[in-house]
Amino acid sequence: MKRSAEIEALEQRLGHRFERPELLRRALTHSSMSGPGREDNQRLEFLGDRVLGLVMAEALLGEDRKASEGQLAPRFNALVRKEACAEVARDVDIGAALKLGRSEMMSGGRRKQALLGDAMEAVIAAVYLDGGFEVAREMILRLWGARVSTVQQDARDPRTSLQEWAQARGMTPPAYVETARSGPDHAPVFTIEVRLASGQKADATAGSKRKAEQEAAAALLAQVTAND
C-alpha cells in the first residue's frame, strides 16, 4: 500500500517503518471518521493499553529492584495514564496525522488530550502487530525516555496527597470549586479553588478541570506543609 508523505513523516518520528502501513492508518482513524470499509482505532487502543502496561511494569521493576508493590503502583499509573500518553503523542505530533470527522476537527480534536492519548495507545498496538513485542518495547521506552527514571518524583497525585494530609489531621476532604471559566467551547480554560475546613485555600488555572485541580492541590499542599 502506497504511503502518504504524512504517514512517512510520522514513521520517522516514531522510529518504525511499517511493513503494513494500513495498521498505522487505522491507528490514526478516530471513530468520527469510521464507516464501511474504514475501521477506527478503538480496538487498537484496547490492545495498545495492555502492551504499554506490560512494558512499563517491566521497566519499573528493572528501574528500582527494591520498590514494593505499593510504591510501584502509583509510578505505573503515572506512566500509563491518558495524560502521559497524550504528552508523548504531542512530542511526536500524532495530532497532525489524525483522521477526524468534520465536527471533531472543527472542535479542536487534534489538540484534545483524550483523542491524543487514545491515538498513542492505538499506534503502540499498530507497532506491536507490525513488528512484534520487542520492536514495540524499544519504541515505547525511547518515546517515554526520562519519564521512566524520574517518575518517582511525579507519581503521587497532589489531590491524593492533600486529602491524606487533611484526613491525618481529622479534617474533612478538601473541596474543589470551579470559580471561573473562559475561552472558546473547544478550548476552555478553568480556574479551580481548593479549600480546607480550616479555611486555607489556593487556586489554579489550566486547560482542563483535572489539571487545574491538581495544580491547586499542589499549591495548597506546599502552603500547608511549609507550616508543619
DANORWO-V443043 format. One record per residue. N is the residue number from 1. RES is the residue in one letter. OMEGA is omega in radians with two decimals (999 if undefined). NEAR is the number of other C-alpha atoms within 12 Angstrom. D_LAST is the distance of its C-alpha to the last C-alpha in Angstrom with 2 decimals. Layout:
N/RES/OMEGA/NEAR/D_LAST ; N/RES/OMEGA/NEAR/D_LAST
//
This chain:
1/M/-3.09/12/63.62 ; 2/K/3.13/13/63.45 ; 3/R/2.98/19/60.08 ; 4/S/3.10/15/59.02 ; 5/A/3.13/12/57.57 ; 6/E/3.13/22/54.29 ; 7/I/3.14/32/54.16 ; 8/E/3.13/20/55.12 ; 9/A/3.13/20/52.41 ; 10/L/3.08/31/49.74 ; 11/E/3.12/29/51.17 ; 12/Q/3.14/17/50.70 ; 13/R/3.10/23/47.07 ; 14/L/-3.09/33/46.51 ; 15/G/3.13/22/48.50 ; 16/H/3.05/31/50.84 ; 17/R/-3.02/25/54.41 ; 18/F/2.93/30/55.38 ; 19/E/3.12/19/58.58 ; 20/R/-3.08/22/58.32 ; 21/P/3.11/27/56.89 ; 22/E/3.08/26/57.40 ; 23/L/3.12/33/54.28 ; 24/L/3.10/44/52.19 ; 25/R/3.13/37/53.92 ; 26/R/-3.14/36/53.05 ; 27/A/-3.10/47/49.40 ; 28/L/-3.07/47/49.30 ; 29/T/3.12/39/51.07 ; 30/H/-3.11/38/48.93 ; 31/S/3.12/29/50.24 ; 32/S/3.12/23/51.28 ; 33/M/-3.10/25/53.92 ; 34/S/-3.14/20/55.13 ; 35/G/3.12/14/58.62 ; 36/P/3.12/8/61.84 ; 37/G/3.14/8/61.99 ; 38/R/-3.12/19/58.49 ; 39/E/3.06/23/55.61 ; 40/D/-2.99/32/52.02 ; 41/N/-3.02/39/49.04 ; 42/Q/3.13/29/47.48 ; 43/R/3.09/26/48.95 ; 44/L/3.10/34/48.02 ; 45/E/3.13/37/44.44 ; 46/F/-3.13/24/44.34 ; 47/L/-3.10/27/45.63 ; 48/G/3.10/34/43.53 ; 49/D/-3.13/32/40.29 ; 50/R/3.11/24/41.42 ; 51/V/3.11/35/42.54 ; 52/L/-3.14/44/39.26 ; 53/G/3.14/30/37.37 ; 54/L/-3.14/24/39.53 ; 55/V/-3.10/31/39.20 ; 56/M/3.09/36/35.41 ; 57/A/3.12/28/35.13 ; 58/E/-3.12/19/37.47 ; 59/A/-3.12/29/35.73 ; 60/L/3.08/33/32.28 ; 61/L/3.13/22/33.84 ; 62/G/-3.09/15/35.45 ; 63/E/-3.10/21/32.40 ; 64/D/-3.03/20/30.21 ; 65/R/-3.12/14/32.44 ; 66/K/-3.08/12/29.75 ; 67/A/3.08/17/27.57 ; 68/S/3.10/13/27.65 ; 69/E/3.14/15/28.84 ; 70/G/3.09/13/25.39 ; 71/Q/-3.09/21/24.18 ; 72/L/-3.03/28/27.39 ; 73/A/-3.14/23/27.55 ; 74/P/3.08/27/24.82 ; 75/R/3.11/34/26.19 ; 76/F/-3.12/34/29.65 ; 77/N/-3.14/28/28.76 ; 78/A/-3.08/31/27.28 ; 79/L/-3.05/42/30.56 ; 80/V/-3.10/36/33.03 ; 81/R/-3.03/29/31.62 ; 82/K/-3.13/26/33.69 ; 83/E/3.14/25/31.46 ; 84/A/3.12/33/31.89 ; 85/C/3.14/39/35.62 ; 86/A/3.09/32/35.95 ; 87/E/-3.14/32/34.31 ; 88/V/3.10/36/36.85 ; 89/A/3.10/38/39.61 ; 90/R/-3.13/30/38.85 ; 91/D/-3.11/22/38.98 ; 92/V/3.06/28/42.53 ; 93/D/3.05/29/43.46 ; 94/I/-3.11/42/44.53 ; 95/G/-3.11/36/44.43 ; 96/A/-3.07/27/47.49 ; 97/A/-3.11/34/49.54 ; 98/L/3.06/41/48.58 ; 99/K/-3.03/33/51.53 ; 100/L/2.99/32/50.56 ; 101/G/-3.06/21/52.53 ; 102/R/-3.08/16/53.13 ; 103/S/3.12/16/50.60 ; 104/E/-3.13/22/47.75 ; 105/M/-3.10/22/48.84 ; 106/M/-3.12/17/48.98 ; 107/S/3.06/18/45.51 ; 108/G/-3.08/24/43.89 ; 109/G/-3.12/31/44.00 ; 110/R/-3.14/34/43.96 ; 111/R/-3.06/28/40.40 ; 112/K/-3.10/32/39.05 ; 113/Q/-3.09/30/36.29 ; 114/A/-3.13/26/37.79 ; 115/L/3.14/38/41.26 ; 116/L/3.13/41/40.17 ; 117/G/3.11/42/38.12 ; 118/D/-3.12/44/41.07 ; 119/A/3.11/51/43.52 ; 120/M/3.10/54/41.58 ; 121/E/3.13/43/41.73 ; 122/A/3.11/41/45.42 ; 123/V/3.08/54/46.15 ; 124/I/3.12/52/44.62 ; 125/A/-3.14/38/47.00 ; 126/A/3.11/43/49.89 ; 127/V/3.12/41/49.32 ; 128/Y/-3.13/35/49.06 ; 129/L/-3.09/27/52.34 ; 130/D/-3.01/23/54.05 ; 131/G/-3.13/25/53.06 ; 132/G/-3.02/19/51.53 ; 133/F/-3.08/23/48.18 ; 134/E/3.10/19/48.00 ; 135/V/3.12/25/48.71 ; 136/A/3.14/35/46.05 ; 137/R/-3.13/31/43.55 ; 138/E/3.14/25/44.28 ; 139/M/-3.13/33/43.89 ; 140/I/-3.10/41/40.58 ; 141/L/3.13/30/39.01 ; 142/R/-3.11/23/40.42 ; 143/L/3.12/30/39.24 ; 144/W/3.00/33/35.71 ; 145/G/-3.05/21/35.60 ; 146/A/3.13/17/32.30 ; 147/R/-3.09/28/30.41 ; 148/V/-3.09/33/31.13 ; 149/S/-3.12/22/29.71 ; 150/T/-3.02/18/26.58 ; 151/V/-3.12/29/25.80 ; 152/Q/-3.12/24/23.16 ; 153/Q/-2.99/17/20.83 ; 154/D/-2.96/21/21.70 ; 155/A/-3.09/27/22.49 ; 156/R/3.04/26/19.47 ; 157/D/-3.11/27/20.00 ; 158/P/3.08/29/16.90 ; 159/R/3.11/30/18.09 ; 160/T/-3.13/20/17.96 ; 161/S/3.14/26/14.48 ; 162/L/3.13/38/13.23 ; 163/Q/3.12/30/15.45 ; 164/E/3.11/20/14.27 ; 165/W/-3.12/26/10.58 ; 166/A/-3.11/26/12.16 ; 167/Q/3.13/16/14.65 ; 168/A/3.13/12/12.46 ; 169/R/3.07/16/11.28 ; 170/G/3.14/14/14.94 ; 171/M/2.99/19/15.13 ; 172/T/-3.13/18/18.18 ; 173/P/3.11/23/18.22 ; 174/P/3.09/32/17.56 ; 175/A/3.13/27/20.81 ; 176/Y/-3.08/30/22.48 ; 177/V/3.04/25/25.15 ; 178/E/-3.09/25/27.72 ; 179/T/3.12/20/28.06 ; 180/A/3.06/19/30.70 ; 181/R/-3.13/21/33.18 ; 182/S/3.12/17/35.56 ; 183/G/-3.14/15/37.99 ; 184/P/-3.09/13/41.08 ; 185/D/-3.08/14/41.24 ; 186/H/3.13/20/41.52 ; 187/A/-3.09/21/38.42 ; 188/P/3.07/20/36.02 ; 189/V/-3.05/23/32.72 ; 190/F/2.94/29/29.96 ; 191/T/-3.10/29/27.07 ; 192/I/3.04/32/24.45 ; 193/E/3.07/32/21.70 ; 194/V/-3.06/36/18.89 ; 195/R/3.03/31/17.58 ; 196/L/3.13/29/15.19 ; 197/A/3.13/18/16.54 ; 198/S/-3.12/17/14.03 ; 199/G/3.11/15/15.96 ; 200/Q/-3.09/25/13.63 ; 201/K/3.08/27/15.88 ; 202/A/3.10/32/17.08 ; 203/D/-3.14/31/20.50 ; 204/A/-3.14/31/22.51 ; 205/T/-3.12/30/26.22 ; 206/A/-3.09/25/28.10 ; 207/G/3.02/27/31.47 ; 208/S/3.14/27/30.49 ; 209/K/-3.12/28/28.38 ; 210/R/-3.13/27/26.69 ; 211/K/3.13/24/25.76 ; 212/A/3.11/32/24.54 ; 213/E/3.14/37/22.38 ; 214/Q/-3.10/33/20.89 ; 215/E/3.09/30/20.23 ; 216/A/3.11/37/18.76 ; 217/A/3.13/43/16.41 ; 218/A/3.13/30/15.41 ; 219/A/-3.13/28/14.87 ; 220/L/3.12/36/12.74 ; 221/L/3.10/33/10.66 ; 222/A/-3.13/21/10.22 ; 223/Q/-3.06/19/9.43 ; 224/V/-3.13/24/6.73 ; 225/T/3.09/16/4.99 ; 226/A/-3.12/9/5.68 ; 227/N/-3.13/9/3.81 ; 228/D/999/9/0.00
//
